[in-house]
C-alpha cells in the first residue's frame, strides 16, 4: 500500500481500534498511547502491506 493511503486508513480505523484498546485497558490515556504505538508500527510497515490484506490481519 502506498503511504498516501495511510491517512485514509487511519481515519477509517482509528476510532474502532481506540474502542477496542479502551475496553482492554479501561483507561483513556493508556488506550490513546497504544493507538499511537499501533499506528506508528503500521506506518513503518505500510508500504510492504499488500493492498486488501489489512482485513486479514484483524482490522475489521
N, C-alpha and C positions, 0 to 999 in steps of 0.2 A: 504494500500500500504506500502511497505517496504521502509525504509529510503535509502536503496541502490539505489532505483529508483529515488530518488529526484533529483540527478544531471541531469539525462536524462530528467526529467520533466522540470527542469529549462532551460536547453539548448533548448528544444523544444518550450517553450512558452515565454521566456524572451523578445525576440525582438518584438513579437506581442503585449505583454502587454505594453512594453515601448511605441510603436507607439500609442496605444490606449490612454495611460495616457499623452503622449506628445500632442495629439490632444485636450485633455481636459484642460491641464494646460497651454499649449503654452510655456512652459519653460523646457529646458532640465534638469536642476538641480532638479527642483521640480518633474519632471517625474521620474528621477532616484531614488530620495528619496522614492517616492511612490512605485516604483517597488521593492525596497529593503524591504519596510514595508509589501508589499503583500507577498513576498516570505518568509519572517520571519514568518508571520501568517500561511501560508500554511505549512511551515516546522514544526511548532509546532503542527499542526493537521494532519500531513501527514500519520502517521500510522493508524489513525482512518478513513481515507478516503477509501472507498471501491474501489477496482480496477475497472476501467471502468466508475466511476461516475464523473470523472473530467469534461467530456464534458457536463454533466448535470448541472454543476454549472456555465457554461458560458465561459469556456476556450476552445475556438474552433480555 
